[in-house]
Amino acid sequence: MLSKQANNKLIIAAAGSGKTTFLVEEALKQIDVIGNQQCTVFGK
């Protein structure tokens, strides 16, 4: 049986540095890979 290796990241950053934007963009990339859909981040 093969086990899936975790791919975790620890993000330490100051307020206003774009943490939420980064997390949303990464989540949309995962959705794009899984669902093979085009995703757009507004404001970019």
PyMOL Python script that loads the backbone (N, CA, C, O; Angstrom):
from pymol import cmd

cmd.read_pdbstr("""\
ATOM      1  N   MET A   1       0.845  -1.177   0.000  1.00  0.00           N
ATOM      2  CA  MET A   1       0.000   0.000   0.000  1.00  0.00           C
ATOM      3  C   MET A   1       0.892   1.243   0.000  1.00  0.00           C
ATOM      4  O   MET A   1       1.807   1.357   0.815  1.00  0.00           O
ATOM      5  N   LEU A   2       0.621   2.162  -0.912  1.00  0.00           N
ATOM      6  CA  LEU A   2       1.375   3.407  -0.981  1.00  0.00           C
ATOM      7  C   LEU A   2       0.686   4.468  -0.152  1.00  0.00           C
ATOM      8  O   LEU A   2      -0.536   4.604  -0.193  1.00  0.00           O
ATOM      9  N   SER A   3       1.474   5.222   0.604  1.00  0.00           N
ATOM     10  CA  SER A   3       0.891   6.309   1.390  1.00  0.00           C
ATOM     11  C   SER A   3       1.166   7.631   0.690  1.00  0.00           C
ATOM     12  O   SER A   3       2.208   7.809   0.059  1.00  0.00           O
ATOM     13  N   LYS A   4       0.229   8.544   0.808  1.00  0.00           N
ATOM     14  CA  LYS A   4       0.378   9.865   0.204  1.00  0.00           C
ATOM     15  C   LYS A   4       1.162  10.751   1.156  1.00  0.00           C
ATOM     16  O   LYS A   4       0.801  10.890   2.325  1.00  0.00           O
ATOM     17  N   GLN A   5       2.231  11.349   0.657  1.00  0.00           N
ATOM     18  CA  GLN A   5       3.052  12.235   1.480  1.00  0.00           C
ATOM     19  C   GLN A   5       2.368  13.589   1.603  1.00  0.00           C
ATOM     20  O   GLN A   5       1.906  14.149   0.609  1.00  0.00           O
ATOM     21  N   ALA A   6       2.305  14.111   2.816  1.00  0.00           N
ATOM     22  CA  ALA A   6       1.691  15.418   3.056  1.00  0.00           C
ATOM     23  C   ALA A   6       2.559  16.511   2.451  1.00  0.00           C
ATOM     24  O   ALA A   6       3.788  16.429   2.460  1.00  0.00           O
ATOM     25  N   ASN A   7       1.900  17.531   1.927  1.00  0.00           N
ATOM     26  CA  ASN A   7       2.606  18.677   1.354  1.00  0.00           C
ATOM     27  C   ASN A   7       2.095  19.924   2.059  1.00  0.00           C
ATOM     28  O   ASN A   7       1.329  20.705   1.495  1.00  0.00           O
ATOM     29  N   ASN A   8       2.532  20.099   3.308  1.00  0.00           N
ATOM     30  CA  ASN A   8       2.061  21.209   4.129  1.00  0.00           C
ATOM     31  C   ASN A   8       3.043  22.362   4.098  1.00  0.00           C
ATOM     32  O   ASN A   8       4.247  22.169   3.928  1.00  0.00           O
ATOM     33  N   LYS A   9       2.509  23.576   4.266  1.00  0.00           N
ATOM     34  CA  LYS A   9       3.340  24.775   4.324  1.00  0.00           C
ATOM     35  C   LYS A   9       2.958  25.572   5.560  1.00  0.00           C
ATOM     36  O   LYS A   9       1.786  25.640   5.930  1.00  0.00           O
ATOM     37  N   LEU A  10       3.948  26.167   6.191  1.00  0.00           N
ATOM     38  CA  LEU A  10       3.729  27.076   7.308  1.00  0.00           C
ATOM     39  C   LEU A  10       3.965  28.484   6.794  1.00  0.00           C
ATOM     40  O   LEU A  10       5.037  28.791   6.275  1.00  0.00           O
ATOM     41  N   ILE A  11       2.957  29.344   6.940  1.00  0.00           N
ATOM     42  CA  ILE A  11       3.066  30.715   6.451  1.00  0.00           C
ATOM     43  C   ILE A  11       3.138  31.659   7.642  1.00  0.00           C
ATOM     44  O   ILE A  11       2.213  31.724   8.452  1.00  0.00           O
ATOM     45  N   ILE A  12       4.240  32.386   7.741  1.00  0.00           N
ATOM     46  CA  ILE A  12       4.406  33.404   8.777  1.00  0.00           C
ATOM     47  C   ILE A  12       4.636  34.719   8.047  1.00  0.00           C
ATOM     48  O   ILE A  12       5.623  34.876   7.329  1.00  0.00           O
ATOM     49  N   ALA A  13       3.722  35.661   8.235  1.00  0.00           N
ATOM     50  CA  ALA A  13       3.840  36.941   7.531  1.00  0.00           C
ATOM     51  C   ALA A  13       3.100  38.015   8.312  1.00  0.00           C
ATOM     52  O   ALA A  13       2.209  37.725   9.110  1.00  0.00           O
ATOM     53  N   ALA A  14       3.483  39.244   8.069  1.00  0.00           N
ATOM     54  CA  ALA A  14       2.876  40.392   8.743  1.00  0.00           C
ATOM     55  C   ALA A  14       1.495  40.694   8.171  1.00  0.00           C
ATOM     56  O   ALA A  14       1.130  40.220   7.095  1.00  0.00           O
ATOM     57  N   ALA A  15       0.737  41.497   8.919  1.00  0.00           N
ATOM     58  CA  ALA A  15      -0.579  41.927   8.454  1.00  0.00           C
ATOM     59  C   ALA A  15      -0.437  42.705   7.151  1.00  0.00           C
ATOM     60  O   ALA A  15       0.480  43.511   6.992  1.00  0.00           O
ATOM     61  N   GLY A  16      -1.358  42.453   6.223  1.00  0.00           N
ATOM     62  CA  GLY A  16      -1.349  43.182   4.960  1.00  0.00           C
ATOM     63  C   GLY A  16      -0.328  42.685   3.954  1.00  0.00           C
ATOM     64  O   GLY A  16      -0.048  43.361   2.965  1.00  0.00           O
ATOM     65  N   SER A  17       0.233  41.502   4.201  1.00  0.00           N
ATOM     66  CA  SER A  17       1.277  40.998   3.304  1.00  0.00           C
ATOM     67  C   SER A  17       0.749  40.099   2.196  1.00  0.00           C
ATOM     68  O   SER A  17       1.520  39.646   1.350  1.00  0.00           O
ATOM     69  N   GLY A  18      -0.567  39.832   2.188  1.00  0.00           N
ATOM     70  CA  GLY A  18      -1.152  39.038   1.107  1.00  0.00           C
ATOM     71  C   GLY A  18      -1.372  37.571   1.435  1.00  0.00           C
ATOM     72  O   GLY A  18      -1.460  36.747   0.524  1.00  0.00           O
ATOM     73  N   LYS A  19      -1.464  37.225   2.719  1.00  0.00           N
ATOM     74  CA  LYS A  19      -1.666  35.827   3.103  1.00  0.00           C
ATOM     75  C   LYS A  19      -2.972  35.274   2.553  1.00  0.00           C
ATOM     76  O   LYS A  19      -2.994  34.186   1.980  1.00  0.00           O
ATOM     77  N   THR A  20      -4.056  36.015   2.725  1.00  0.00           N
ATOM     78  CA  THR A  20      -5.362  35.542   2.267  1.00  0.00           C
ATOM     79  C   THR A  20      -5.376  35.408   0.754  1.00  0.00           C
ATOM     80  O   THR A  20      -5.887  34.422   0.222  1.00  0.00           O
ATOM     81  N   THR A  21      -4.822  36.385   0.061  1.00  0.00           N
ATOM     82  CA  THR A  21      -4.750  36.315  -1.400  1.00  0.00           C
ATOM     83  C   THR A  21      -3.969  35.084  -1.828  1.00  0.00           C
ATOM     84  O   THR A  21      -4.377  34.380  -2.752  1.00  0.00           O
ATOM     85  N   PHE A  22      -2.853  34.821  -1.169  1.00  0.00           N
ATOM     86  CA  PHE A  22      -2.046  33.648  -1.487  1.00  0.00           C
ATOM     87  C   PHE A  22      -2.850  32.363  -1.293  1.00  0.00           C
ATOM     88  O   PHE A  22      -2.845  31.485  -2.155  1.00  0.00           O
ATOM     89  N   LEU A  23      -3.536  32.259  -0.160  1.00  0.00           N
ATOM     90  CA  LEU A  23      -4.305  31.050   0.123  1.00  0.00           C
ATOM     91  C   LEU A  23      -5.432  30.843  -0.881  1.00  0.00           C
ATOM     92  O   LEU A  23      -5.670  29.718  -1.322  1.00  0.00           O
ATOM     93  N   VAL A  24      -6.127  31.918  -1.247  1.00  0.00           N
ATOM     94  CA  VAL A  24      -7.212  31.812  -2.227  1.00  0.00           C
ATOM     95  C   VAL A  24      -6.654  31.383  -3.580  1.00  0.00           C
ATOM     96  O   VAL A  24      -7.215  30.500  -4.228  1.00  0.00           O
ATOM     97  N   GLU A  25      -5.559  31.996  -4.010  1.00  0.00           N
ATOM     98  CA  GLU A  25      -4.969  31.632  -5.298  1.00  0.00           C
ATOM     99  C   GLU A  25      -4.507  30.181  -5.311  1.00  0.00           C
ATOM    100  O   GLU A  25      -4.689  29.488  -6.312  1.00  0.00           O
ATOM    101  N   GLU A  26      -3.913  29.708  -4.219  1.00  0.00           N
ATOM    102  CA  GLU A  26      -3.484  28.314  -4.142  1.00  0.00           C
ATOM    103  C   GLU A  26      -4.680  27.368  -4.180  1.00  0.00           C
ATOM    104  O   GLU A  26      -4.629  26.327  -4.836  1.00  0.00           O
ATOM    105  N   ALA A  27      -5.755  27.725  -3.482  1.00  0.00           N
ATOM    106  CA  ALA A  27      -6.964  26.895  -3.495  1.00  0.00           C
ATOM    107  C   ALA A  27      -7.553  26.831  -4.894  1.00  0.00           C
ATOM    108  O   ALA A  27      -7.984  25.767  -5.339  1.00  0.00           O
ATOM    109  N   LEU A  28      -7.574  27.953  -5.588  1.00  0.00           N
ATOM    110  CA  LEU A  28      -8.105  27.969  -6.953  1.00  0.00           C
ATOM    111  C   LEU A  28      -7.241  27.134  -7.892  1.00  0.00           C
ATOM    112  O   LEU A  28      -7.765  26.512  -8.816  1.00  0.00           O
ATOM    113  N   LYS A  29      -5.944  27.111  -7.676  1.00  0.00           N
ATOM    114  CA  LYS A  29      -5.067  26.260  -8.489  1.00  0.00           C
ATOM    115  C   LYS A  29      -5.427  24.795  -8.287  1.00  0.00           C
ATOM    116  O   LYS A  29      -5.445  24.020  -9.243  1.00  0.00           O
ATOM    117  N   GLN A  30      -5.717  24.411  -7.034  1.00  0.00           N
ATOM    118  CA  GLN A  30      -6.084  23.027  -6.750  1.00  0.00           C
ATOM    119  C   GLN A  30      -7.403  22.672  -7.417  1.00  0.00           C
ATOM    120  O   GLN A  30      -7.548  21.583  -7.973  1.00  0.00           O
ATOM    121  N   ILE A  31      -8.363  23.586  -7.363  1.00  0.00           N
ATOM    122  CA  ILE A  31      -9.652  23.358  -8.022  1.00  0.00           C
ATOM    123  C   ILE A  31      -9.430  23.210  -9.520  1.00  0.00           C
ATOM    124  O   ILE A  31     -10.041  22.352 -10.157  1.00  0.00           O
ATOM    125  N   ASP A  32      -8.551  24.048 -10.090  1.00  0.00           N
ATOM    126  CA  ASP A  32      -8.260  24.003 -11.516  1.00  0.00           C
ATOM    127  C   ASP A  32      -7.665  22.652 -11.895  1.00  0.00           C
ATOM    128  O   ASP A  32      -8.019  22.090 -12.932  1.00  0.00           O
ATOM    129  N   VAL A  33      -6.769  22.126 -11.069  1.00  0.00           N
ATOM    130  CA  VAL A  33      -6.138  20.840 -11.347  1.00  0.00           C
ATOM    131  C   VAL A  33      -7.152  19.711 -11.235  1.00  0.00           C
ATOM    132  O   VAL A  33      -7.182  18.820 -12.084  1.00  0.00           O
ATOM    133  N   ILE A  34      -7.979  19.738 -10.200  1.00  0.00           N
ATOM    134  CA  ILE A  34      -8.947  18.669  -9.964  1.00  0.00           C
ATOM    135  C   ILE A  34     -10.093  18.727 -10.969  1.00  0.00           C
ATOM    136  O   ILE A  34     -10.460  17.714 -11.563  1.00  0.00           O
ATOM    137  N   GLY A  35     -10.657  19.926 -11.155  1.00  0.00           N
ATOM    138  CA  GLY A  35     -11.835  20.063 -11.998  1.00  0.00           C
ATOM    139  C   GLY A  35     -11.536  20.431 -13.431  1.00  0.00           C
ATOM    140  O   GLY A  35     -12.445  20.486 -14.259  1.00  0.00           O
ATOM    141  N   ASN A  36     -10.259  20.688 -13.742  1.00  0.00           N
ATOM    142  CA  ASN A  36      -9.856  21.076 -15.091  1.00  0.00           C
ATOM    143  C   ASN A  36     -10.680  22.245 -15.598  1.00  0.00           C
ATOM    144  O   ASN A  36     -11.127  22.253 -16.745  1.00  0.00           O
ATOM    145  N   GLN A  37     -10.878  23.239 -14.727  1.00  0.00           N
ATOM    146  CA  GLN A  37     -11.641  24.430 -15.076  1.00  0.00           C
ATOM    147  C   GLN A  37     -10.717  25.633 -15.036  1.00  0.00           C
ATOM    148  O   GLN A  37      -9.703  25.624 -14.337  1.00  0.00           O
ATOM    149  N   GLN A  38     -11.068  26.665 -15.785  1.00  0.00           N
ATOM    150  CA  GLN A  38     -10.315  27.914 -15.739  1.00  0.00           C
ATOM    151  C   GLN A  38     -10.823  28.738 -14.563  1.00  0.00           C
ATOM    152  O   GLN A  38     -12.031  28.922 -14.414  1.00  0.00           O
ATOM    153  N   CYS A  39      -9.920  29.231 -13.732  1.00  0.00           N
ATOM    154  CA  CYS A  39     -10.281  30.038 -12.575  1.00  0.00           C
ATOM    155  C   CYS A  39      -9.672  31.421 -12.723  1.00  0.00           C
ATOM    156  O   CYS A  39      -8.545  31.562 -13.198  1.00  0.00           O
ATOM    157  N   THR A  40     -10.407  32.429 -12.320  1.00  0.00           N
ATOM    158  CA  THR A  40      -9.930  33.801 -12.399  1.00  0.00           C
ATOM    159  C   THR A  40      -9.968  34.418 -11.013  1.00  0.00           C
ATOM    160  O   THR A  40     -10.972  34.312 -10.308  1.00  0.00           O
ATOM    161  N   VAL A  41      -8.879  35.062 -10.621  1.00  0.00           N
ATOM    162  CA  VAL A  41      -8.845  35.806  -9.369  1.00  0.00           C
ATOM    163  C   VAL A  41      -9.114  37.258  -9.719  1.00  0.00           C
ATOM    164  O   VAL A  41      -8.355  37.867 -10.473  1.00  0.00           O
ATOM    165  N   PHE A  42     -10.179  37.814  -9.183  1.00  0.00           N
ATOM    166  CA  PHE A  42     -10.561  39.183  -9.494  1.00  0.00           C
ATOM    167  C   PHE A  42      -9.549  40.154  -8.919  1.00  0.00           C
ATOM    168  O   PHE A  42      -8.996  39.929  -7.843  1.00  0.00           O
ATOM    169  N   GLY A  43      -9.314  41.226  -9.639  1.00  0.00           N
ATOM    170  CA  GLY A  43      -8.378  42.240  -9.193  1.00  0.00           C
ATOM    171  C   GLY A  43      -6.965  41.999  -9.666  1.00  0.00           C
ATOM    172  O   GLY A  43      -6.065  42.773  -9.339  1.00  0.00           O
ATOM    173  N   LYS A  44      -6.751  40.954 -10.421  1.00  0.00           N
ATOM    174  CA  LYS A  44      -5.399  40.646 -10.934  1.00  0.00           C
ATOM    175  C   LYS A  44      -5.349  40.932 -12.411  1.00  0.00           C
ATOM    176  O   LYS A  44      -4.309  40.742 -13.042  1.00  0.00           O
TER     177      LYS A  44
END
""", "prot")
cmd.dss("prot")
cmd.show_as("cartoon", "prot")
cmd.util.cbc("prot")
cmd.orient("prot")
